[in-house]
Amino acid sequence: MSLRFSVLGPVRAWSDETELDLGAPKQRALLAVLLINSGHPLSLREIVAVLWGSEPPDTADNLVHRYVGALRRLFEPELTGRGASGVLVRGSGGYRLNVEPADVDLLRFRRLRRDADRSEPGVAAGLLLDALDLWHGPVAADIPADVRMRPVFTLVEGERLAAVRSAAEYAAVAGGEVAERVLDAVRVVAAEHRLDELLQARFMLVLAAAGKQAEALEVFRATRALLADELGLDPGADLRAAQERVLRQRSEVSTSDTSPGKPDAADTGPPTAERPAQLPPDLAVFAGRRLELGLFPPIDERTSAAAVVTIGGMGGAGKTTLAVHWAHRIAEHFPDGHLYIDLHGFSPDRAMISPADALHSFLEALGVPVRSIPAGLEAQTALFRSLLAGRRVLIVLDNARDSEQVRPLLPGAPGCLTVVTSRHQLYDLVSAHGATAITLEHLPPGEAVELLTRRLGAERVEREPASAAEIVELAGRIPLTLAIVCARAAMNPRFSLAAIARELRESDGSLDAFEGESARSGVRSVFDWSYNVLTPPAARLFRLFALHPGPECTTAAAAALAGVPIGKARRALAELLRANLIVETEPGRFGCHDLLRAYARELDGEDDGARGRMLDHYLHAAVDATAVLFPGRERLPLDPPAPGTPVAEFRDAGEALAWFDAERPVLIAAIKQNATAGDGYAWQLAVALEMYLDRTGAWLVQREIQAAARASALILVDRYALACTERSLGFAEGRLRRWADADRHLGHALELFAQLGDGNGEARAHRLLAFLLNQRERYDASLEHYRAAAELYRASGWGSGLAHVHNETGWTYILLGDYTKALDECRRAIEEHRAIGDRNGQAAAWDSTGYAQHHLGSYDEALISFSQALRLYRLVHDRYLEADTLVHMGDSHLGAGRPAQAELSWREALVILDDLGHPDASGIRDRLRPREVPAVA
């Protein structure tokens, strides 16, 4: 009797031409899982897990045997008694379905995919289209929904999605009629997976290849809107690259000739680099500085040298305003972008921006992914200058401390221009780099009155010319103080200029001091009248701004400072914005000028617990974000936050990572500012920040803040704090390959945790030491530390830690070449992570298992393990480790003699690594280079 089966849609079986009744839903589900694993035995335990999950009935084994018997009678009605079945075979503690590949739609689908991998793009697209025609709905569509959610079925659904992506990729390369034929199939699946950015990107490219560029761009717009609405995300690298390629094609079609041999616009190379546009807005009411504007060097497209201009002068003289105004005037001559950063060189209570942090910011703005940014300053400078070679970029470095802070930030490329503002004269930039130096002094009286006129209107100034002249003199003809006076006058249009001048005259410590050397005492009176008209809640929040470490304060942090609900904080912030006492750097983030912050610090006012609430806000959020990003790690013990402290909540790892990215400067400044405070916040913040900084490769910053945290622990005479900071500092030293320092600090951490009886803390120190020993190929010593960690975790009952140790031990055995022991450890890790529900840990252990199987030559088994890891990494949104597993899958495909499938896995990994900016991307490109096929952007 001839049997045929279908599982790509409802589960079906035919004998000759008659469809068989497969009976109960669980019985159909059993057939479905056997069909998916055709030719491979499934243990009874595996079958029960698929049919009933983690809570099977006591009769599960008997039910499986009953279903098997019913299926045998259905498939082989002539089989009697205990005769051996030729279709449903028992063995290896379970069952295996023996069928011909041509008789199962899934097996035919897989064969067509394999054939496509070995074919040229046009043929491959056709084969994949034939494969997709075999689908008639979701896999095993008519079995119970809870069973269909099991990995065995979701992975097959993933095969369909992968086939559609590959068909789209091949069709986009082949173009023309092939793209037209594939388009409908891709359109259907793209509508089902609207948030799959890679699929939507390839859908766009197929549409473009079929001549439907407008529809392709509409797909981009719709997907971008959906990502924003559903996930709060911007389009990733796949979608952006596809959009740029479609736009480039559209432009070429509309502007190029049709002469034979002209290159296709779609194959003109990779997307262009990022074009930053960071200049702050030009001041709409800018006035004066005509003399200084005439001192700037002439700029046009023919300018070749890498020019530098410095703008110096006292605080409040308008250096930044002039720099930004001139930058906007000449911006059109720098088509490759405009960079801006405030270096905080003279902030009395905020850490100066280091050249490394400034370069980190610039490299990100130029499109360098975070994980690709080098750790060392020299390497960052070299990369920055390499990126600017051959480009025309305008750079504004605001509020520099000295020439040494600026030197690493200067481009070497001809055609770039750097504008530097500072309260100091930057002699070294003038002497060594030939900078044009411009020094700002008081405004001339006429230009100072012109500034009032631009801000208050000609009619009001002309009505009281004497009072206007008196105001500019009382304000010292300094742009900053004049702007504040004008703000008060503008917000109170009924006040006469004479009344404002009288108020300035009668203020204690009047503005006369502005004519002296120091500006701080003079501006105080101007700030006084701005402050005195505030409502009590806004005035209190302004005073509390002096406690914030900067550079920017969120609405939630302001609410923590004030100890009020976020709504009340938002209203107070709005009032401060109107009074020009703070600025909103971006929605929901607020900055305060250095002079205003200094003034707020001098005001009388009680802390009222504000500093503690603010630091609680950041500390609890940092600990919660770490828990979301790195589940399974020991949580830092904290006291509850002070009453009235809002704490950020994170729905997923994406939100947690975005919070860390935005608040990193604040957290680092808080650690430095509180290192000697003696209250514990500095070391706790540093420990909470440790994993984030490590994953982003910020090892120099990590070393700096962990050293400060250790100093704080020493001041506190707190052995637990010292143990934690010694451990963190030791690992940071190891990342920088400073082995002696790493061993010393981690060794001290081990001693301290042992003295404290903190087995989990001691175990983690052992694991970090073992990791660094593996880096030095000292595998036997590494295993000793893992054994010690395991004993400590067993004693404490910390299951997650013990499971991680088993996996890390397995990896060490892989490095030693003992793959059998590696498998034992990794499989044990899988079971232990599964028992506690740790998906991250399960994924890591499945990946290690697959890696060991690969080295044993069991490539197909390895691919099964890697598929499990891949599924779990996607569930927990760990894109870097998803890419790592795809790389391993490609290696196993290559080992099994499937180079085309290997390339597809590597390419999918490369898309992720490029999007994340991980340095591993270069290694994947090296793998692909010898087998290069036309790539889809």
TORLUM-122002 format. One line per field, with one value per residue (C-alpha): residue in one letter; chain; x, y, z. Coordinates in steps of 0.1 Angstrom, whole numbers. Layout:
r c(A:...)
c c(A:...)
px c(X:...)
py c(Y:...)
pz c(Z:...)
//
This chain:
r c(M:S:L:R:F:S:V:L:G:P:V:R:A:W:S:D:E:T:E:L:D:L:G:A:P:K:Q:R:A:L:L:A:V:L:L:I:N:S:G:H:P:L:S:L:R:E:I:V:A:V:L:W:G:S:E:P:P:D:T:A:D:N:L:V:H:R:Y:V:G:A:L:R:R:L:F:E:P:E:L:T:G:R:G:A:S:G:V:L:V:R:G:S:G:G:Y:R:L:N:V:E:P:A:D:V:D:L:L:R:F:R:R:L:R:R:D:A:D:R:S:E:P:G:V:A:A:G:L:L:L:D:A:L:D:L:W:H:G:P:V:A:A:D:I:P:A:D:V:R:M:R:P:V:F:T:L:V:E:G:E:R:L:A:A:V:R:S:A:A:E:Y:A:A:V:A:G:G:E:V:A:E:R:V:L:D:A:V:R:V:V:A:A:E:H:R:L:D:E:L:L:Q:A:R:F:M:L:V:L:A:A:A:G:K:Q:A:E:A:L:E:V:F:R:A:T:R:A:L:L:A:D:E:L:G:L:D:P:G:A:D:L:R:A:A:Q:E:R:V:L:R:Q:R:S:E:V:S:T:S:D:T:S:P:G:K:P:D:A:A:D:T:G:P:P:T:A:E:R:P:A:Q:L:P:P:D:L:A:V:F:A:G:R:R:L:E:L:G:L:F:P:P:I:D:E:R:T:S:A:A:A:V:V:T:I:G:G:M:G:G:A:G:K:T:T:L:A:V:H:W:A:H:R:I:A:E:H:F:P:D:G:H:L:Y:I:D:L:H:G:F:S:P:D:R:A:M:I:S:P:A:D:A:L:H:S:F:L:E:A:L:G:V:P:V:R:S:I:P:A:G:L:E:A:Q:T:A:L:F:R:S:L:L:A:G:R:R:V:L:I:V:L:D:N:A:R:D:S:E:Q:V:R:P:L:L:P:G:A:P:G:C:L:T:V:V:T:S:R:H:Q:L:Y:D:L:V:S:A:H:G:A:T:A:I:T:L:E:H:L:P:P:G:E:A:V:E:L:L:T:R:R:L:G:A:E:R:V:E:R:E:P:A:S:A:A:E:I:V:E:L:A:G:R:I:P:L:T:L:A:I:V:C:A:R:A:A:M:N:P:R:F:S:L:A:A:I:A:R:E:L:R:E:S:D:G:S:L:D:A:F:E:G:E:S:A:R:S:G:V:R:S:V:F:D:W:S:Y:N:V:L:T:P:P:A:A:R:L:F:R:L:F:A:L:H:P:G:P:E:C:T:T:A:A:A:A:A:L:A:G:V:P:I:G:K:A:R:R:A:L:A:E:L:L:R:A:N:L:I:V:E:T:E:P:G:R:F:G:C:H:D:L:L:R:A:Y:A:R:E:L:D:G:E:D:D:G:A:R:G:R:M:L:D:H:Y:L:H:A:A:V:D:A:T:A:V:L:F:P:G:R:E:R:L:P:L:D:P:P:A:P:G:T:P:V:A:E:F:R:D:A:G:E:A:L:A:W:F:D:A:E:R:P:V:L:I:A:A:I:K:Q:N:A:T:A:G:D:G:Y:A:W:Q:L:A:V:A:L:E:M:Y:L:D:R:T:G:A:W:L:V:Q:R:E:I:Q:A:A:A:R:A:S:A:L:I:L:V:D:R:Y:A:L:A:C:T:E:R:S:L:G:F:A:E:G:R:L:R:R:W:A:D:A:D:R:H:L:G:H:A:L:E:L:F:A:Q:L:G:D:G:N:G:E:A:R:A:H:R:L:L:A:F:L:L:N:Q:R:E:R:Y:D:A:S:L:E:H:Y:R:A:A:A:E:L:Y:R:A:S:G:W:G:S:G:L:A:H:V:H:N:E:T:G:W:T:Y:I:L:L:G:D:Y:T:K:A:L:D:E:C:R:R:A:I:E:E:H:R:A:I:G:D:R:N:G:Q:A:A:A:W:D:S:T:G:Y:A:Q:H:H:L:G:S:Y:D:E:A:L:I:S:F:S:Q:A:L:R:L:Y:R:L:V:H:D:R:Y:L:E:A:D:T:L:V:H:M:G:D:S:H:L:G:A:G:R:P:A:Q:A:E:L:S:W:R:E:A:L:V:I:L:D:D:L:G:H:P:D:A:S:G:I:R:D:R:L:R:P:R:E:V:P:A:V:A)
c c(A:A:A:A:A:A:A:A:A:A:A:A:A:A:A:A:A:A:A:A:A:A:A:A:A:A:A:A:A:A:A:A:A:A:A:A:A:A:A:A:A:A:A:A:A:A:A:A:A:A:A:A:A:A:A:A:A:A:A:A:A:A:A:A:A:A:A:A:A:A:A:A:A:A:A:A:A:A:A:A:A:A:A:A:A:A:A:A:A:A:A:A:A:A:A:A:A:A:A:A:A:A:A:A:A:A:A:A:A:A:A:A:A:A:A:A:A:A:A:A:A:A:A:A:A:A:A:A:A:A:A:A:A:A:A:A:A:A:A:A:A:A:A:A:A:A:A:A:A:A:A:A:A:A:A:A:A:A:A:A:A:A:A:A:A:A:A:A:A:A:A:A:A:A:A:A:A:A:A:A:A:A:A:A:A:A:A:A:A:A:A:A:A:A:A:A:A:A:A:A:A:A:A:A:A:A:A:A:A:A:A:A:A:A:A:A:A:A:A:A:A:A:A:A:A:A:A:A:A:A:A:A:A:A:A:A:A:A:A:A:A:A:A:A:A:A:A:A:A:A:A:A:A:A:A:A:A:A:A:A:A:A:A:A:A:A:A:A:A:A:A:A:A:A:A:A:A:A:A:A:A:A:A:A:A:A:A:A:A:A:A:A:A:A:A:A:A:A:A:A:A:A:A:A:A:A:A:A:A:A:A:A:A:A:A:A:A:A:A:A:A:A:A:A:A:A:A:A:A:A:A:A:A:A:A:A:A:A:A:A:A:A:A:A:A:A:A:A:A:A:A:A:A:A:A:A:A:A:A:A:A:A:A:A:A:A:A:A:A:A:A:A:A:A:A:A:A:A:A:A:A:A:A:A:A:A:A:A:A:A:A:A:A:A:A:A:A:A:A:A:A:A:A:A:A:A:A:A:A:A:A:A:A:A:A:A:A:A:A:A:A:A:A:A:A:A:A:A:A:A:A:A:A:A:A:A:A:A:A:A:A:A:A:A:A:A:A:A:A:A:A:A:A:A:A:A:A:A:A:A:A:A:A:A:A:A:A:A:A:A:A:A:A:A:A:A:A:A:A:A:A:A:A:A:A:A:A:A:A:A:A:A:A:A:A:A:A:A:A:A:A:A:A:A:A:A:A:A:A:A:A:A:A:A:A:A:A:A:A:A:A:A:A:A:A:A:A:A:A:A:A:A:A:A:A:A:A:A:A:A:A:A:A:A:A:A:A:A:A:A:A:A:A:A:A:A:A:A:A:A:A:A:A:A:A:A:A:A:A:A:A:A:A:A:A:A:A:A:A:A:A:A:A:A:A:A:A:A:A:A:A:A:A:A:A:A:A:A:A:A:A:A:A:A:A:A:A:A:A:A:A:A:A:A:A:A:A:A:A:A:A:A:A:A:A:A:A:A:A:A:A:A:A:A:A:A:A:A:A:A:A:A:A:A:A:A:A:A:A:A:A:A:A:A:A:A:A:A:A:A:A:A:A:A:A:A:A:A:A:A:A:A:A:A:A:A:A:A:A:A:A:A:A:A:A:A:A:A:A:A:A:A:A:A:A:A:A:A:A:A:A:A:A:A:A:A:A:A:A:A:A:A:A:A:A:A:A:A:A:A:A:A:A:A:A:A:A:A:A:A:A:A:A:A:A:A:A:A:A:A:A:A:A:A:A:A:A:A:A:A:A:A:A:A:A:A:A:A:A:A:A:A:A:A:A:A:A:A:A:A:A:A:A:A:A:A:A:A:A:A:A:A:A:A:A:A:A:A:A:A:A:A:A:A:A:A:A:A:A:A:A:A:A:A:A:A:A:A:A:A:A:A:A:A:A:A:A:A:A:A:A:A:A:A:A:A:A:A:A:A:A:A:A:A:A:A:A:A:A:A:A:A:A:A:A:A:A:A:A:A:A:A:A:A:A:A:A:A:A:A:A:A:A:A:A:A:A:A:A:A:A:A:A:A:A:A:A:A:A:A:A:A:A:A:A:A:A:A:A:A:A:A:A:A:A:A:A:A:A:A:A:A:A:A:A:A:A:A:A:A:A:A:A:A:A:A:A:A:A:A:A:A:A:A:A:A:A:A:A:A:A:A:A:A:A:A:A)
px c(0:13:13:16:16:12:22:26:-9:-34:-20:-31:-24:-35:-35:-34:-61:-81:-76:-72:-90:-62:-84:-80:-61:-33:-29:-26:-1:19:20:30:60:70:67:89:115:111:139:151:140:121:123:91:102:105:71:54:71:57:22:18:46:60:29:20:-8:2:-11:10:32:2:-16:14:15:-22:-19:10:-10:-39:-16:0:-34:-43:-11:-7:-42:-27:-3:-15:-6:30:42:70:58:77:63:62:93:101:137:161:134:110:96:107:86:101:88:102:112:90:59:61:56:80:108:102:102:136:150:140:157:189:188:183:214:234:219:224:200:173:170:173:144:122:131:122:89:81:90:67:38:38:25:-12:-13:6:25:2:-26:-53:-35:-41:-28:-8:10:17:36:63:97:95:67:79:112:95:76:110:121:93:102:139:128:108:137:161:137:134:172:177:149:162:195:180:155:130:106:120:112:77:71:84:67:32:46:68:40:17:44:55:19:20:53:51:76:103:127:149:119:104:138:140:103:113:142:120:94:122:136:102:101:78:101:72:55:88:92:57:66:95:72:45:71:88:54:46:79:75:39:43:79:90:119:135:142:173:202:184:155:176:200:170:155:188:192:157:161:194:178:150:174:194:164:152:185:208:210:202:235:246:270:260:263:230:224:215:251:271:284:275:253:270:282:262:259:256:238:245:247:224:199:211:199:170:178:216:230:264:299:305:341:347:327:352:381:370:390:372:355:344:345:381:394:420:438:423:416:412:395:395:370:381:367:351:321:289:306:287:314:290:264:289:304:270:259:290:288:253:265:292:274:266:303:306:282:295:282:284:295:290:299:300:333:323:359:349:320:326:306:305:332:350:343:374:387:378:342:340:354:330:302:315:322:287:273:295:278:303:284:291:307:331:345:381:388:420:422:449:429:398:416:431:396:381:407:404:366:370:397:383:353:343:330:325:333:324:341:324:338:372:395:428:446:453:416:412:442:428:396:412:408:438:418:421:388:375:371:372:358:369:354:371:375:412:435:445:481:492:465:476:513:513:482:481:447:430:424:394:389:355:352:323:299:303:275:257:257:245:215:210:208:180:162:163:149:124:114:124:94:99:136:132:105:131:165:182:169:180:215:216:205:232:258:244:245:282:274:277:254:244:233:216:196:184:174:155:137:124:113:97:78:65:56:39:73:90:127:132:117:140:170:161:157:192:206:190:200:226:259:248:260:290:312:308:333:359:378:353:318:303:295:281:256:243:220:207:199:183:155:149:147:126:97:94:66:78:78:99:123:128:135:160:179:180:194:228:228:224:257:247:251:213:185:153:119:119:152:139:109:132:152:120:103:71:50:63:33:43:79:70:51:80:104:82:83:121:123:102:125:155:170:173:173:156:184:159:124:123:160:171:205:215:242:274:269:233:242:269:243:218:244:249:212:199:180:179:188:157:169:170:204:195:163:181:208:182:164:195:208:175:170:205:201:167:181:210:185:165:196:215:189:204:231:231:212:230:212:197:177:143:143:135:98:89:115:103:122:122:105:117:94:122:160:157:143:169:197:183:182:218:229:211:221:257:272:251:259:296:295:275:301:330:311:302:334:344:310:311:275:280:262:294:305:269:264:297:289:254:270:297:280:267:301:317:293:298:335:340:369:389:359:351:386:384:350:357:390:369:344:372:385:350:348:381:368:337:357:331:345:315:318:355:350:326:347:379:361:348:382:401:380:383:421:419:399:427:452:468:471:491:467:437:450:459:424:405:426:418:381:382:398:372:342:355:360:324:310:295:297:279:302:333:320:315:351:363:344:359:393:386:374:407:428:411:421:457:452:457:429:438:440:407:390:402:385:353:354:357:328:306:312:303:271:261:266:245:219:223:210:215:251:258:242:263:294:286:283:315:333:320:334:367:367:360:391:410:397:379:345:330:334:322:290:283:288:267:238:238:237:207:187:195:187:155:145:147:133:164:161:194:213:195:204:241:243:226:251:280:265:263:299:312:291:304:340:331:319:282:272:234:232:251:226:197:214:221:185:174:198:187:150:157:180:153:128:150:160:197:207:245:243:217:244:270:249:242:279:283:254:272:303:284:267:301:314:285:293:266:286:256:236:267:269:232:237:268:251:222:247:265:233:229:265:266:234:249:283:302:338:332:315:349:357:324:332:365:347:324:349:362:327:313:280:259:248:215:220)
py c(0:35:61:98:125:162:183:217:228:204:169:145:109:91:54:52:78:76:101:83:94:102:102:122:156:142:113:137:156:125:118:154:153:119:134:164:140:114:88:98:80:100:88:83:111:135:125:130:164:176:163:174:198:198:184:152:129:98:77:96:66:44:70:72:35:35:62:44:12:30:46:13:-3:26:25:-13:-29:-63:-61:-86:-93:-85:-83:-58:-26:-13:22:30:13:9:13:33:37:54:54:63:69:53:70:79:116:120:110:138:174:187:164:176:212:206:189:218:242:222:222:260:264:249:268:302:330:327:289:291:315:292:261:280:291:255:247:274:261:230:250:251:269:269:237:210:235:212:200:215:251:245:216:237:262:236:242:213:231:267:257:243:276:293:271:286:321:314:301:332:354:334:335:372:375:354:372:406:396:379:407:410:381:361:389:392:355:355:387:373:346:371:396:370:361:397:406:378:390:428:434:411:438:415:401:435:447:419:424:460:448:423:451:473:446:442:479:488:513:535:505:495:529:526:493:511:539:515:493:523:536:501:497:531:524:488:487:523:516:531:510:489:485:461:484:515:498:486:521:537:511:516:554:550:527:552:580:561:551:587:604:579:570:535:528:491:482:509:495:488:514:486:472:504:494:496:523:557:565:584:622:637:670:679:717:733:757:791:819:836:869:868:903:920:905:920:926:890:876:894:876:841:826:824:791:775:741:748:750:722:724:710:744:752:783:790:814:826:849:851:831:845:864:845:821:792:815:830:796:781:811:811:773:776:803:780:746:742:740:708:683:653:664:686:674:692:684:704:694:709:721:746:730:734:703:681:659:672:652:631:630:593:599:627:605:577:601:613:578:568:598:589:555:534:508:510:475:484:515:507:509:529:566:564:538:559:589:569:556:590:605:576:581:618:612:625:640:676:677:707:701:724:716:738:748:731:731:733:722:687:680:690:675:640:654:672:656:652:653:682:700:696:726:725:754:754:776:780:804:799:810:779:789:754:751:784:776:739:738:773:779:812:828:850:866:879:909:931:940:975:997:999:961:956:979:961:928:944:956:921:905:932:949:982:1001:993:1002:1034:1045:1044:1048:1061:1032:1008:1022:1021:984:973:991:976:942:947:944:907:886:861:886:908:877:871:907:906:874:891:922:901:880:912:935:959:966:998:996:1023:1000:971:994:1006:970:962:993:986:949:940:932:949:942:966:936:924:951:933:901:876:872:850:877:900:876:868:898:891:855:868:887:857:834:857:856:818:800:782:747:759:779:748:726:752:752:714:714:722:686:669:655:664:668:662:656:637:646:615:625:660:645:624:656:674:644:651:633:634:657:683:681:686:718:732:723:741:772:771:767:798:817:806:791:757:744:713:695:669:660:652:659:692:710:740:765:764:799:792:760:778:804:777:762:794:799:791:758:725:693:677:643:654:640:606:604:613:587:561:569:561:532:513:519:507:475:468:474:450:424:427:426:399:376:349:371:378:410:437:440:474:493:504:538:568:578:600:584:574:544:535:503:483:461:444:444:470:496:487:491:524:537:528:544:577:578:566:601:609:576:580:616:605:578:603:630:607:586:604:610:581:569:539:552:554:518:505:525:513:476:481:496:468:444:471:487:453:443:477:473:505:489:521:538:506:506:543:541:508:523:552:527:508:540:547:513:519:551:534:505:482:448:437:469:463:427:437:465:445:419:444:462:430:419:453:451:416:430:454:424:438:403:410:437:415:386:408:424:392:373:399:397:359:364:390:371:340:360:374:339:351:319:334:364:342:319:347:359:323:324:357:344:313:333:354:322:308:340:331:294:282:258:235:264:277:243:245:278:265:235:258:280:249:237:272:273:239:249:280:264:290:269:295:301:263:259:286:270:237:255:275:243:226:255:251:214:224:247:217:194:171:172:142:158:191:175:161:195:214:189:192:229:227:206:228:260:245:235:271:286:305:309:328:301:273:291:294:258:246:267:251:217:223:236:204:182:201:194:157:158:153:182:175:169:202:220:207:221:254:256:253:280:303:299:308:338:352:348:367:393:387:396:394:358:350:361:340:309:316:317:284:270:282:264:231:235:239:209:189:199:225:257:276:270:280:313:320:315:337:364:364:367:395:416:414:420:450:464:459:472:442:438:401:413:417:380:370:391:372:339:351:368:337:326:360:360:391:405:420:452)
pz c(0:-10:18:14:41:45:75:59:67:83:91:64:53:21:13:-25:-32:0:28:61:93:117:148:180:180:201:177:148:168:173:136:129:152:137:102:111:124:96:96:131:163:190:226:245:268:239:225:258:262:229:235:271:280:315:332:314:328:347:318:292:282:278:257:234:229:222:196:180:178:162:136:128:122:100:79:78:82:73:103:130:166:175:139:132:116:85:88:125:139:176:188:209:236:212:177:142:111:79:48:14:11:-20:1:27:17:44:31:-5:8:25:-6:-28:-3:-5:-43:-43:-21:-49:-78:-94:-82:-109:-107:-69:-66:-88:-67:-35:-50:-58:-22:-8:-30:-8:22:27:61:93:100:116:115:130:161:195:198:229:212:181:203:210:195:172:152:156:141:110:107:109:79:59:69:60:26:19:28:6:-23:-19:-18:-49:-68:-60:-75:-105:-111:-140:-145:-116:-92:-106:-101:-65:-55:-46:-23:-5:-2:16:42:47:56:83:97:96:124:108:96:75:57:51:38:13:3:-5:-27:-46:-52:-65:-87:-102:-110:-81:-63:-51:-34:-19:-3:10:27:44:56:69:87:102:116:129:147:163:174:185:198:201:178:148:116:119:95:72:65:63:38:17:16:5:-22:-35:-35:-53:-79:-83:-88:-113:-133:-135:-142:-160:-197:-210:-227:-227:-200:-176:-140:-122:-95:-71:-72:-67:-33:3:19:25:59:84:79:114:119:155:154:180:166:155:177:158:175:171:170:168:167:132:139:151:122:99:116:106:77:43:37:5:-14:-24:12:15:48:80:96:133:148:185:202:236:263:297:307:293:265:239:226:219:204:180:171:163:144:122:118:104:80:65:70:33:26:47:30:49:83:113:148:181:217:250:267:301:306:333:351:388:398:366:354:323:292:284:249:249:257:232:205:215:209:175:163:171:153:122:121:140:161:198:200:171:189:201:238:237:230:203:184:187:174:145:136:138:115:91:89:80:54:21:37:45:81:104:141:170:203:229:264:262:292:274:242:255:258:222:204:200:186:157:122:101:69:45:40:76:100:138:159:195:223:257:285:282:255:236:228:218:192:177:178:169:146:131:146:139:174:181:215:226:249:259:231:217:231:197:193:229:222:189:209:231:199:183:214:226:194:180:191:228:228:207:232:261:245:276:298:271:271:309:310:286:307:340:323:315:277:281:259:286:311:285:273:308:313:280:289:320:301:273:299:315:286:310:328:315:307:333:360:349:349:384:396:384:400:434:435:462:445:413:378:382:389:353:343:365:360:375:360:387:413:387:372:407:408:373:383:416:398:374:404:426:402:402:420:451:435:405:428:450:419:406:439:438:402:419:433:400:386:350:321:317:340:331:342:365:381:386:403:425:435:445:460:440:414:379:368:393:384:347:355:375:347:322:343:345:307:302:325:305:337:321:285:271:251:238:248:285:291:307:311:332:323:345:358:367:384:404:413:424:446:465:472:507:508:526:509:524:513:477:470:484:464:432:438:448:415:394:416:416:379:371:392:376:341:348:360:328:305:325:342:364:379:416:424:443:477:482:508:495:477:497:498:468:445:411:396:360:349:319:298:280:273:246:270:296:272:259:295:301:268:277:313:310:314:344:361:356:368:399:407:404:423:452:454:487:501:524:518:495:464:444:447:443:411:398:404:389:358:355:331:308:304:299:271:253:254:275:294:300:315:335:350:359:377:394:408:421:436:453:468:481:497:514:529:541:556:542:534:513:492:489:478:451:438:439:418:393:390:386:357:341:344:328:298:293:295:326:340:372:384:374:394:424:426:420:445:471:462:468:502:512:501:519:551:548:542:509:488:458:457:460:433:409:415:408:375:364:372:353:323:323:326:295:277:286:276:312:310:339:363:349:356:392:397:381:404:434:421:416:452:465:445:457:493:488:467:439:410:383:392:393:359:344:358:341:308:313:324:292:271:288:279:243:244:257:230:253:236:254:288:273:262:297:313:287:287:325:322:298:322:352:334:321:356:369:337:326:289:285:303:283:250:260:270:238:218:237:231:194:193:209:186:156:167:170:134:143:121:119:157:161:139:160:192:175:164:200:210:182:191:227:219:197:225:249:222:226:191:196:208:181:156:173:171:134:128:145:123:92:103:108:74:59:77:64:28:24:16:2:34:54:35:42:79:80:60:84:112:94:91:129:138:115:131:165:154:168:158:150:118:101:107:91:60:58:57:30:8:-10:-18:-27:-46:-55:-22:-12:8)
//
